[in-house]
Amino acid sequence: MSTDTDIIVLNRKKGSIKGQLTKLHTFISQEENKSETVITTHLEILSRTSTKFEKLRTEFYRTVPDDDFEEVESSLSEIEDDIFQIEVSLKSLLHELRLNTSDSNSSDAKSIDKTVSIKLPEIPVPVFNGKIEEWNSFKQQFLNLINDNPNLTENQKCYYLRSCLRNEAKSIETSEDNYQSLLKALEDRFENKRIIVDTHIKNIINHEIVP
């Protein structure tokens, strides 16, 4: 036979369960980013709470008198519905998070695949050894093959440009370590009109003194 003390104890247990469910509702409503681990942990908390609730329901059924059964059953049904709604919300959050993570990984993989698949054109990349009279020819070939390739990043273009340089050209210093800075430094050095004229005159003189 039930006593008032038994009912008080059961109601306190019910209040504790409702408090745990309120905390879960608060977690769900928070706008901060939620990790998969945190959501999974809250699902585990909900599972334990649900187990406690089922035990409590059994205790109520054994304890409450028939006159109070309908009222108690209505109260327990509300908690049961609340548990169900929280479970749906948590699993929806988890599903959405995994879906977004999958899309992000897929996008990253495609980006990596695209980068890895990029190769130099089959036409041999020109080499520039620092001879000023060969600069214009080299530059035009490089621009056509590498600079105008829409699939190459600036870093890749810089890598390819450096790999083409030999001797004096390889020692050219730049203000910044990037493609545009390196290309400009080469243009400033090998498109210098004064140096071009001096080189041209020197070549003429050398040609004239050849026996």
C-alpha positions in Angstrom: 0.0 0.0 0.0 1.3 3.4 -1.0 2.1 6.2 1.5 2.4 9.9 1.1 6.1 9.6 1.6 6.4 7.1 -1.3 4.5 9.5 -3.6 6.7 12.4 -2.5 9.9 10.4 -3.3 8.5 9.4 -6.8 7.6 13.0 -7.6 11.0 14.2 -6.6 12.5 11.6 -9.0 10.1 12.8 -11.7 11.2 16.4 -11.0 14.9 15.4 -11.4 14.2 13.7 -14.8 12.3 16.8 -16.0 15.3 18.9 -14.9 17.6 16.8 -17.0 15.3 17.1 -20.0 15.2 20.9 -19.6 19.0 21.0 -19.8 18.9 19.0 -23.0 16.4 21.4 -24.4 18.7 24.3 -23.5 21.6 22.5 -25.3 19.5 22.0 -28.5 18.4 25.7 -28.5 21.9 27.1 -28.2 23.2 28.6 -31.4 26.9 27.8 -30.8 28.6 25.2 -33.0 28.0 21.7 -31.8 30.5 18.9 -32.4 29.6 15.3 -33.2 31.1 14.2 -29.9 29.1 16.6 -27.9 25.8 15.7 -29.6 26.5 12.0 -29.2 27.3 12.5 -25.5 23.9 14.3 -25.0 22.2 11.4 -26.8 23.8 9.0 -24.3 22.6 11.3 -21.4 19.1 11.1 -22.9 19.2 7.3 -23.2 20.2 7.0 -19.5 17.4 9.5 -18.6 14.9 7.5 -20.6 15.9 4.3 -18.7 15.4 6.1 -15.4 12.0 7.3 -16.6 10.8 3.8 -17.5 11.8 2.5 -14.0 10.1 5.5 -12.5 6.9 4.8 -14.5 6.9 1.2 -13.2 7.3 2.5 -9.6 4.4 4.9 -10.1 2.2 2.2 -11.4 2.9 0.1 -8.4 2.4 2.9 -5.9 -0.3 5.4 -6.9 -3.9 4.5 -6.0 -6.5 4.0 -8.7 -8.1 7.4 -8.1 -4.8 9.2 -8.9 -3.8 6.9 -11.8 -5.2 9.0 -14.7 -3.5 12.2 -13.5 -0.2 10.4 -13.0 -0.4 8.8 -16.4 -1.1 12.1 -18.1 2.0 13.6 -16.4 4.2 10.6 -17.4 2.9 10.8 -21.0 4.1 14.4 -21.2 7.5 13.4 -20.1 7.6 10.5 -22.6 6.6 12.8 -25.4 9.3 15.2 -24.3 12.0 12.5 -24.4 10.9 11.5 -27.9 11.0 15.1 -29.2 14.5 15.6 -27.7 15.7 12.4 -29.3 14.4 13.6 -32.7 16.1 17.0 -32.3 19.4 15.6 -31.3 19.5 13.0 -34.1 18.5 15.7 -36.5 21.4 17.9 -35.4 23.8 14.9 -35.7 22.5 14.1 -39.2 22.9 17.7 -40.3 26.4 17.9 -38.9 27.5 14.7 -40.6 26.0 15.8 -43.8 27.8 19.2 -43.7 31.1 17.4 -42.8 30.7 15.0 -45.7 30.1 17.9 -48.1 33.1 19.8 -46.8 35.3 16.7 -47.1 34.1 16.0 -50.6 34.8 19.6 -51.6 38.3 19.4 -50.1 39.0 16.1 -51.8 37.9 17.6 -55.2 40.2 20.6 -54.6 43.1 18.3 -53.7 42.4 16.0 -56.7 42.3 19.0 -59.0 45.6 20.3 -57.7 47.3 16.9 -57.9 46.0 16.3 -61.4 47.6 19.6 -62.7 50.7 18.8 -64.8 53.0 20.8 -66.9 52.0 20.9 -70.6 53.6 18.2 -72.7 55.6 20.8 -74.6 58.9 21.1 -72.7 59.0 24.2 -70.4 61.6 26.7 -71.7 64.8 27.3 -69.8 66.3 30.8 -69.2 70.0 31.0 -68.4 70.3 34.8 -68.0 71.2 35.7 -71.6 69.4 39.0 -72.2 69.0 38.4 -75.9 67.0 35.2 -75.1 64.7 36.8 -72.6 61.9 37.9 -74.9 61.6 34.5 -76.5 61.7 32.7 -73.1 59.1 35.1 -71.6 56.7 34.6 -74.4 56.9 30.8 -74.2 56.5 30.9 -70.5 53.5 33.2 -70.6 51.8 31.0 -73.1 52.5 27.7 -71.3 52.3 28.6 -67.7 51.1 32.2 -67.0 48.0 31.8 -69.1 47.1 28.4 -67.7 43.9 28.9 -65.7 44.3 25.7 -63.8 47.6 26.8 -62.1 47.7 28.7 -58.8 50.0 31.6 -58.2 52.2 29.4 -56.0 52.5 26.8 -58.8 53.4 29.4 -61.4 56.1 30.7 -59.1 57.5 27.2 -58.6 57.5 26.5 -62.4 59.2 29.9 -63.1 61.9 29.3 -60.6 62.5 25.8 -62.0 63.1 27.4 -65.5 65.9 29.7 -64.3 69.6 28.9 -64.6 72.9 30.7 -63.9 72.6 34.5 -63.5 68.8 34.4 -63.8 68.5 32.0 -60.9 70.2 34.5 -58.6 67.7 37.3 -59.2 66.4 38.7 -55.9 62.8 39.7 -55.3 61.1 42.0 -52.8 58.5 39.3 -52.0 58.5 35.5 -52.4 55.7 35.2 -54.9 55.1 34.8 -58.6 54.3 38.3 -59.6 57.3 39.7 -57.6 59.7 37.2 -59.3 58.3 37.9 -62.8 58.6 41.7 -62.3 62.2 41.3 -61.0 63.1 39.4 -64.1 61.4 42.0 -66.3 63.2 44.8 -64.6 66.5 43.1 -65.0 66.3 41.7 -68.6 64.1 44.4 -70.1 66.4 47.2 -69.1 67.0 49.1 -72.3 70.4 50.3 -71.3 71.6 46.8 -70.6 70.0 45.6 -73.8 71.9 48.2 -75.9 75.2 47.5 -74.1 74.7 43.8 -74.7 73.9 44.3 -78.4 77.0 46.5 -78.9 79.2 44.0 -77.1 77.9 41.2 -79.3 78.7 43.2 -82.4 82.2 44.0 -81.2 82.8 40.3 -80.4 81.5 39.3 -83.8 83.8 41.7 -85.6 87.0 40.6 -83.8 86.4 36.9 -84.6 89.0 35.9 -87.1 
